[in-house]
Amino acid sequence: MRTIISYANKTIELLKNKGLKVATKKQIIIPIVILAAGVAAMAGFSSMKKPPEEKPEVDNTPIVAVSDISVAPMTLAVNSHGMVAPKYETQLIAQVNGEIVELSDTFVRGGFVKKNQLLARIDPNDYQAALIDAQASMATARAALEKEVAQGKVAEREWKQITDTSPTELSLRKPQLAQELARVKAAQASVLRAERNLERTEIRAPYDAMIDSRNIGLGSFVSIGNKIGHVLATATAEIRLPVADNQLEFLANQGVNAQVNLVGVYAGKATQWDAKIVRSEGVVDNKSRMGYLVAELNDPYQLHSSSNQAKTPLRFGSYVNAKIVGNHIDMATVVPRHLVINNKVAILDSESKLHYVVIDIVRQQGSDVIVANGLADGDRLIISALDYPVDGMKLALASDESQLEEKEVEAEEGETQMANNNDSGE
């Protein structure tokens, strides 16, 4: 400050000596003092400022998530569905007229009957009488035939005694013999007809069956052509399975003889049955544009199974889902379809670099694809999205990053714990 004042005094004296008008000491000293104070304050603040902290180097390597590829033998399957129906069903029709005089206790809806079991009986009295009448007519015709044969022999012997010439057919009574023979055959036909009509008075099951419906009652009268009942064969069940044409390539021999796994519901529980494709219907449905494969299942109601091997019955009319066993692939894996671009997928190689591989897609299955070639067991498939993927770019695993963050958090917690312990010790 003294230096500033001394310098100001010298300056004023110099200006006075030259005859110039100068300001007072106060007017000169105050601005200089303010300027010096500002410079001193700036220097002080500059000395107090901390140097900028060095920021840690940021790792911009993209982080990805991966899924390990598992390659194994695989059997393709084609899914379908259908309704269970009997292979054979028969509408029982009355072939003779008469009153129903007998009904079987098992001839009710849902009843199971054996082959040739009596279901109902039509009054047979008239047909028994007709059979006796036909048998009597046949006996009369046979007697007349034997009499005519004897008369023919007598006529031939008498002809030889009278003349040596050859006898005519009329003289030997051959026309009369042929007439009597025809009457015998007609009588035999009448007997057969009467026997058949008598047999038709008994309504019997054509095969092992379940009764689907009954249209008659005890005492009711039926005529020829009236419906008596409807039966369903229980030996074999059929399921018509619709299959799209583009799915047949995954089935050997177009699906014929393929095994089928049927899944349905019985008593509120999902149940499985094994069936077999026996034939293809060979036509395409006009409405659905689907072909049909027919699967068969023997003994669906388990009527012939022993008690210790009894299984759940598969009822007619049930709705089932079917899985048809198809072609076998030696080594294959399943990949999400959205990860495939131009038949390529991105994998993370052993050097943690992105690498695109070409794959052989065998089949598209919902949101996935089945891959037969291109991927090996243990390959790491990249399942996360990348903004600008480039083949060969360096990547980092999401699991490694999470482990690093966990270690940093643990270190910070350890330091905080040590600081707290030191504060408590003081």
C-alpha positions in Angstrom: 0.0 0.0 0.0 2.9 2.4 0.8 4.4 1.7 -2.5 1.1 2.6 -4.2 0.9 5.8 -2.3 4.5 6.8 -3.0 4.0 6.0 -6.7 0.9 8.2 -6.7 2.7 11.1 -5.0 5.5 11.0 -7.6 3.0 10.9 -10.4 1.2 14.0 -9.1 4.4 16.0 -8.6 5.5 15.1 -12.1 2.2 16.3 -13.6 2.4 19.5 -11.6 5.9 20.3 -12.8 4.6 20.1 -16.3 1.8 22.4 -15.5 -1.0 20.0 -16.0 -4.1 19.8 -13.9 -4.2 16.6 -11.9 -6.7 14.9 -9.6 -6.3 14.7 -5.9 -4.4 11.9 -4.2 -7.6 10.3 -3.0 -9.1 10.2 -6.6 -6.0 8.3 -7.8 -5.3 6.0 -4.9 -8.9 4.5 -4.5 -9.2 3.0 -8.0 -5.7 1.6 -7.8 -6.4 0.1 -4.4 -9.6 -1.5 -5.7 -7.8 -3.0 -8.7 -5.0 -4.4 -6.5 -7.6 -5.9 -4.1 -9.4 -7.6 -7.0 -6.2 -9.1 -8.4 -5.2 -10.3 -4.9 -8.7 -11.9 -4.5 -8.5 -13.6 -7.8 -5.1 -15.0 -7.0 -6.5 -16.3 -3.6 -9.4 -18.0 -5.2 -7.3 -19.6 -7.9 -5.0 -21.1 -5.2 -8.1 -22.5 -3.4 -9.5 -24.3 -6.5 -9.1 -28.1 -6.6 -7.7 -29.7 -9.8 -10.4 -31.6 -11.9 -10.8 -35.3 -10.9 -9.7 -37.8 -13.5 -12.7 -39.8 -14.8 -12.3 -43.6 -15.0 -12.1 -45.1 -18.4 -15.6 -46.2 -19.6 -15.9 -49.6 -21.2 -18.4 -49.3 -24.2 -18.3 -53.0 -25.0 -21.9 -54.1 -25.8 -23.4 -56.5 -23.2 -25.4 -59.5 -24.4 -27.3 -62.4 -22.9 -26.7 -65.9 -24.3 -28.4 -69.3 -24.2 -26.4 -72.6 -24.3 -27.3 -74.8 -27.3 -28.1 -78.4 -26.6 -28.1 -80.7 -29.6 -29.7 -84.2 -29.3 -31.6 -86.8 -31.4 -35.2 -85.6 -32.1 -38.3 -87.2 -33.4 -40.7 -84.9 -35.3 -44.4 -85.0 -34.6 -47.5 -83.7 -36.3 -50.4 -82.5 -34.1 -54.0 -83.1 -35.0 -57.4 -83.7 -33.3 -60.6 -85.6 -33.9 -63.6 -87.4 -32.5 -63.7 -91.0 -31.4 -66.1 -93.2 -33.4 -66.8 -96.9 -33.8 -65.3 -98.6 -36.8 -68.6 -100.4 -37.4 -72.1 -99.4 -36.5 -75.4 -101.0 -37.5 -79.0 -100.0 -37.6 -81.2 -102.9 -36.7 -84.2 -103.2 -39.0 -87.2 -105.5 -38.6 -87.4 -108.1 -41.5 -90.7 -109.7 -40.5 -94.0 -108.4 -39.1 -95.2 -109.1 -35.6 -95.5 -108.2 -32.0 -92.5 -107.8 -29.7 -92.9 -110.6 -27.1 -89.4 -110.6 -25.5 -86.7 -108.0 -24.7 -83.2 -108.5 -23.3 -82.3 -106.7 -20.1 -79.1 -105.5 -21.8 -81.0 -104.1 -24.8 -80.8 -100.6 -23.3 -78.8 -97.5 -24.2 -75.2 -98.0 -23.0 -75.6 -101.7 -22.6 -72.8 -104.1 -23.7 -73.8 -107.2 -25.6 -71.9 -110.2 -27.1 -72.1 -111.4 -30.7 -75.3 -113.3 -31.5 -76.8 -112.4 -28.1 -80.6 -112.2 -28.2 -81.9 -108.6 -28.0 -85.6 -109.0 -28.8 -88.0 -111.6 -30.1 -91.0 -111.1 -32.4 -94.0 -113.4 -32.0 -92.9 -116.6 -33.8 -96.2 -118.6 -33.8 -97.3 -117.6 -37.3 -93.8 -118.3 -38.7 -93.6 -121.7 -37.0 -97.0 -122.6 -38.5 -95.7 -121.5 -41.9 -92.7 -123.7 -41.5 -94.8 -126.7 -40.7 -97.0 -126.1 -43.7 -93.9 -125.8 -46.0 -92.4 -129.0 -44.6 -95.7 -130.8 -45.3 -95.8 -129.5 -48.8 -92.3 -130.7 -49.3 -93.2 -134.2 -48.0 -96.1 -134.4 -50.4 -93.9 -133.3 -53.3 -91.2 -135.9 -52.4 -93.9 -138.7 -52.3 -95.2 -137.7 -55.7 -91.7 -137.6 -57.1 -91.0 -141.2 -55.8 -94.3 -142.4 -57.2 -93.5 -140.9 -60.6 -90.1 -142.5 -60.6 -91.7 -145.9 -60.0 -94.2 -145.3 -62.7 -91.5 -144.4 -65.2 -89.7 -147.7 -64.5 -92.9 -149.7 -65.0 -93.6 -147.9 -68.3 -90.0 -148.6 -69.6 -90.4 -152.3 -68.7 -93.7 -152.6 -70.4 -92.4 -150.8 -73.5 -89.7 -153.4 -73.9 -92.1 -156.3 -73.6 -94.3 -154.9 -76.4 -91.8 -153.8 -79.0 -88.1 -153.7 -79.8 -88.1 -150.0 -81.0 -86.7 -147.2 -78.8 -89.3 -145.7 -76.5 -90.1 -142.0 -76.6 -89.7 -139.6 -73.6 -93.4 -139.4 -73.2 -93.8 -143.1 -73.1 -91.2 -143.2 -70.3 -93.1 -140.5 -68.4 -90.0 -138.2 -68.3 -92.1 -134.9 -68.6 -94.2 -136.0 -65.6 -91.0 -136.9 -63.7 -89.5 -133.4 -64.4 -92.7 -131.8 -63.2 -92.7 -133.6 -59.9 -89.0 -132.8 -59.4 -89.8 -129.1 -59.9 -92.5 -129.3 -57.3 -90.0 -130.8 -54.8 -87.6 -127.9 -55.4 -90.4 -125.4 -54.9 -91.3 -127.1 -51.7 -87.7 -126.9 -50.5 -87.6 -123.2 -51.3 -90.8 -122.7 -49.2 -89.2 -124.6 -46.3 -86.0 -122.4 -46.5 -88.1 -119.3 -46.6 -90.2 -120.3 -43.7 -87.0 -121.2 -41.7 -85.4 -117.9 -42.5 -88.5 -115.9 -41.5 -88.7 -117.9 -38.2 -85.0 -117.0 -37.6 -85.7 -113.4 -38.3 -88.2 -113.2 -35.4 -85.1 -113.2 -33.2 -83.2 -109.9 -33.2 -79.5 -110.7 -32.3 -76.4 -108.6 -32.0 -74.3 -108.9 -35.2 -71.0 -108.5 -33.2 -69.7 -107.5 -29.7 -71.4 -104.1 -29.4 -72.7 -101.3 -27.2 -76.4 -100.3 -27.6 -76.6 -96.8 -28.9 -80.4 -96.6 -29.0 -83.6 -98.8 -28.9 -86.7 -97.9 -30.8 -89.1 -100.6 -29.6 -90.8 -101.7 -26.4 -92.3 -104.9 -25.1 -95.7 -105.4 -26.8 -95.1 -103.0 -29.7 -95.9 -104.1 -33.2 -93.2 -103.9 -35.9 -93.5 -104.2 -39.6 -90.8 -104.9 -42.2 -88.4 -102.0 -42.4 -89.2 -100.5 -38.9 -86.1 -99.4 -36.9 -85.5 -101.6 -33.9 -82.2 -100.1 -32.5 -78.7 -98.9 -33.2 -75.5 -100.7 -32.1 -71.8 -99.7 -32.1 -69.0 -102.2 -32.5 -66.7 -102.2 -29.4 -63.8 -104.1 -31.0 -62.2 -101.1 -32.7 -62.4 -97.4 -32.4 -61.6 -95.0 -35.3 -60.4 -91.4 -35.1 -60.3 -89.2 -38.3 -57.3 -86.9 -38.0 -57.1 -83.8 -40.3 -53.6 -83.1 -41.5 -52.4 -80.2 -43.7 -50.7 -81.2 -46.9 -47.5 -79.4 -46.0 -47.2 -81.5 -42.8 -47.1 -84.8 -44.6 -43.4 -84.4 -45.4 -42.6 -84.8 -41.7 -44.3 -88.3 -41.6 -42.8 -91.5 -43.0 -44.9 -93.2 -45.7 -47.4 -90.3 -45.6 -48.2 -91.3 -42.0 -49.5 -94.8 -42.7 -48.6 -97.2 -39.9 -47.3 -94.3 -37.7 -47.9 -94.4 -34.0 -50.3 -91.9 -32.5 -50.5 -90.6 -28.9 -54.1 -89.6 -28.1 -54.8 -87.2 -25.2 -58.3 -86.7 -23.8 -60.2 -86.1 -20.6 -61.8 -88.9 -18.6 -63.5 -88.2 -15.3 -61.9 -84.7 -15.2 -58.3 -86.0 -15.7 -56.1 -85.9 -18.7 -55.5 -89.4 -20.0 -53.4 -90.8 -22.8 -54.0 -93.7 -25.2 -51.9 -95.3 -27.9 -53.3 -95.8 -31.4 -52.0 -96.4 -34.9 -52.6 -94.9 -38.3 -54.1 -97.6 -40.5 -54.9 -95.7 -43.7 -55.2 -92.4 -45.5 -58.6 -91.4 -46.9 -56.8 -90.2 -50.1 -58.9 -87.1 -50.7 -58.8 -83.4 -49.7 -61.9 -82.1 -47.9 -63.6 -79.4 -50.0 -64.3 -77.1 -47.1 -61.3 -77.4 -44.8 -58.8 -78.3 -47.6 -57.3 -80.9 -45.3 -56.5 -84.5 -45.8 -57.5 -87.1 -43.3 -55.5 -90.0 -41.7 -57.5 -92.6 -39.9 -56.2 -94.0 -36.6 -57.5 -97.1 -34.9 -57.5 -98.3 -31.3 -58.4 -101.8 -30.3 -60.8 -102.5 -27.5 -61.5 -98.9 -26.6 -63.8 -99.8 -23.7 -61.3 -102.3 -22.3 -63.9 -105.1 -22.2 -61.3 -107.8 -22.8 -58.6 -106.6 -20.4 -57.8 -108.4 -17.2 -58.5 -106.7 -13.9 -54.8 -106.1 -13.2 -54.2 -104.6 -16.6 -57.4 -102.6 -17.0 -56.9 -99.1 -18.5 -59.1 -96.1 -18.8 -61.7 -96.6 -21.5 -61.9 -94.3 -24.5 -65.5 -93.5 -25.0 -67.2 -93.0 -28.4 -67.8 -89.3 -29.1 -64.9 -88.2 -27.0 -62.7 -85.3 -28.4 -59.0 -86.1 -28.3 -55.8 -84.3 -29.3 -53.4 -86.4 -31.3 -49.7 -86.4 -31.8 -48.6 -88.4 -34.8 -45.0 -89.6 -34.5 -43.0 -88.6 -37.6 -39.5 -88.7 -39.0 -36.4 -89.1 -36.8 -33.5 -86.6 -36.9 -30.1 -87.8 -35.6 -29.0 -84.4 -34.2 -31.2 -81.3 -33.9 -32.0 -78.4 -31.6 -34.8 -75.8 -31.2 -34.1 -72.1 -31.8 -36.5 -69.1 -31.3 -37.7 -68.0 -34.8 -37.1 -64.3 -34.2 -33.4 -64.9 -33.7 -33.0 -66.2 -37.3 -32.2 -63.7 -40.0 -31.6 -64.9 -43.6 -31.0 -68.5 -42.3 -28.3 -67.2 -39.9 -28.0 -66.9 -36.1 -25.5 -65.0 -34.0 -23.4 -66.9 -31.5 -20.7 -65.8 -29.0 -17.5 -67.6 -29.8 -14.7 -68.6 -27.4 -13.0 -65.2 -27.7 -16.2 -63.4 -26.7 -16.8 -62.1 -30.3 -19.9 -62.1 -32.4 -20.0 -64.7 -35.1 -22.8 -65.5 -37.6 -23.4 -69.1 -38.6 -25.6 -70.5 -41.4 -28.2 -73.0 -40.1 -30.3 -75.7 -41.8 -33.9 -75.2 -40.8 -35.9 -78.4 -41.0 -39.2 -77.2 -39.7 -41.0 -74.2 -38.4 -42.9 -75.0 -35.2 -44.9 -72.2 -33.8 -42.6 -69.5 -32.5 -39.6 -71.8 -32.9 -37.6 -73.5 -35.7 -36.0 -76.9 -35.6 -32.3 -76.7 -36.8 -30.6 -79.9 -38.0 -27.2 -78.5 -39.1 -25.0 -75.5 -38.3 -25.0 -75.5 -34.5 -23.1 -77.7 -32.1 -23.6 -78.8 -28.6 -22.4 -76.0 -26.2 -22.6 -73.1 -28.6 -23.7 -69.9 -27.0 -26.6 -68.4 -28.9 -27.0 -64.6 -28.5 -30.6 -64.0 -27.4 -30.4 -60.2 -26.8 -30.8 -57.5 -29.4 -27.8 -55.5 -30.7 -28.1 -52.0 -32.2 -25.4 -52.3 -34.8 -24.1 -55.9 -34.9 -21.0 -56.6 -36.9 -19.4 -60.0 -37.4 -16.3 -60.2 -35.2 -17.2 -57.4 -32.8 -16.2 -57.7 -29.2 -19.0 -58.4 -26.7 -19.4 -58.9 -23.0 -21.7 -61.3 -21.2 -24.5 -60.0 -19.1 -23.6 -62.5 -16.4 -20.0 -61.2 -16.2 -21.2 -57.6 -15.9 -23.6 -58.5 -13.1 -20.9 -60.3 -11.2 -18.6 -57.3 -11.6 -21.3 -55.0 -10.2 -21.9 -57.3 -7.3 -18.2 -57.2 -6.4 -18.1 -53.4 -6.6 -21.1 -53.2 -4.3 -19.6 -55.6 -1.9 -16.3 -53.6 -1.8 -18.2 -50.3 -1.2 -20.2 -52.0 1.6 -16.9 -53.2 3.1 -15.4 -49.8 3.1 -18.5 -48.3 4.6 -18.5 -50.9 7.4 -14.8 -50.2 8.1 -15.4 -46.4 8.3 -18.3 -47.0 10.7 -16.1 -49.2 12.9 -13.4 -46.6 13.0 -15.9 -43.9 14.0 -17.3 -46.0 16.8 -13.8 -46.8 18.1 -13.0 -43.1 18.3 
